[in-house]
């Protein structure tokens, strides 16, 4: 079932936890996205529909170059590529500011 505007977005933490979040004012600011992934952002299109419908994965653009960010198994499985650090699964692209 596709996500609705009231559904939260998922954060896949690098330690294996999964959390939920909403943008503070209806659309994420660059600062909000950078805070979630701890640095500059990169948008990764997911190869297959996610369980909430079509969505994007927001990751740290410099993640593979930085020390301290560890392998994110859940995000890597979704993206079909190696992801480190926290990742935001943006389930409603209308929230992209």
C-alpha positions as CSV (number, residue, x, y, z in Angstrom):
1,X,0.0,0.0,0.0
2,X,1.5,3.4,-1.0
3,X,2.5,5.8,1.8
4,X,0.3,8.7,2.7
5,X,1.3,12.1,3.9
6,X,0.5,11.0,7.4
7,X,2.8,8.0,7.3
8,X,6.2,8.6,9.0
9,X,9.5,8.1,7.2
10,X,11.8,5.4,8.4
11,X,15.4,5.9,9.7
12,X,17.6,2.9,9.4
13,X,20.4,3.5,12.0
14,X,23.8,2.0,11.4
15,X,23.5,0.1,14.7
16,X,20.5,-1.9,13.4
17,X,17.7,0.2,15.1
18,X,14.8,1.5,13.0
19,X,13.1,4.7,13.9
20,X,10.4,7.0,12.4
21,X,10.4,10.7,11.7
22,X,8.5,13.5,10.1
23,X,9.7,16.7,8.6
24,X,9.3,19.6,11.1
25,X,7.2,21.8,8.7
26,X,5.8,19.4,6.1
27,X,8.9,19.3,4.0
28,X,12.4,18.3,5.0
29,X,15.0,21.1,5.0
30,X,18.6,20.4,3.9
31,X,19.6,20.8,7.6
32,X,17.1,18.2,8.8
33,X,18.3,15.7,6.2
34,X,22.0,16.4,7.0
35,X,21.3,15.9,10.8
36,X,19.8,12.5,10.2
37,X,22.7,11.2,8.0
38,X,25.4,13.2,9.9
39,X,26.7,15.1,6.9
40,X,26.1,16.0,3.3
41,X,23.3,14.1,1.7
42,X,23.1,11.8,-1.3
43,X,19.9,10.6,-2.8
44,X,19.8,6.9,-3.8
45,X,16.9,5.7,-5.9
46,X,15.8,2.3,-4.6
47,X,15.8,-0.4,-7.3
48,X,12.5,-2.0,-6.3
49,X,9.3,-0.6,-4.7
50,X,9.7,-0.5,-0.9
51,X,7.0,-2.0,1.2
52,X,5.4,1.5,1.5
53,X,5.6,2.2,-2.3
54,X,8.1,4.0,-4.4
55,X,10.6,6.0,-2.3
56,X,14.1,7.4,-2.1
57,X,17.0,6.6,0.3
58,X,18.9,9.5,1.8
59,X,22.4,8.7,2.9
60,X,25.7,10.4,3.8
61,X,27.4,11.4,0.6
62,X,30.8,11.1,2.1
63,X,30.0,8.0,4.2
64,X,32.5,5.7,2.5
65,X,35.2,8.2,3.0
66,X,34.7,8.9,6.7
67,X,35.9,7.0,9.7
68,X,33.2,6.2,12.3
69,X,30.3,5.3,10.0
70,X,29.7,1.6,10.0
71,X,27.9,-0.8,7.6
72,X,24.1,-0.4,7.5
73,X,22.8,-3.8,6.7
74,X,19.1,-2.8,6.3
75,X,19.8,0.2,4.1
76,X,22.3,-1.8,2.0
77,X,19.7,-4.6,1.4
78,X,17.1,-2.0,0.3
79,X,19.5,-0.2,-2.0
80,X,21.3,-3.2,-3.4
81,X,24.6,-1.6,-2.7
82,X,27.0,-1.0,0.3
83,X,25.6,1.8,2.6
84,X,27.3,3.1,5.7
85,X,25.9,5.4,8.4
86,X,22.3,6.3,9.1
87,X,19.8,6.3,6.2
88,X,16.4,7.9,5.7
89,X,13.8,6.1,3.7
90,X,11.8,8.9,2.3
91,X,8.4,7.4,1.6
92,X,6.6,10.5,0.3
93,X,8.7,12.4,-2.2
94,X,6.4,15.4,-1.8
95,X,8.3,15.9,1.5
96,X,11.5,16.7,-0.2
97,X,12.1,20.4,0.2
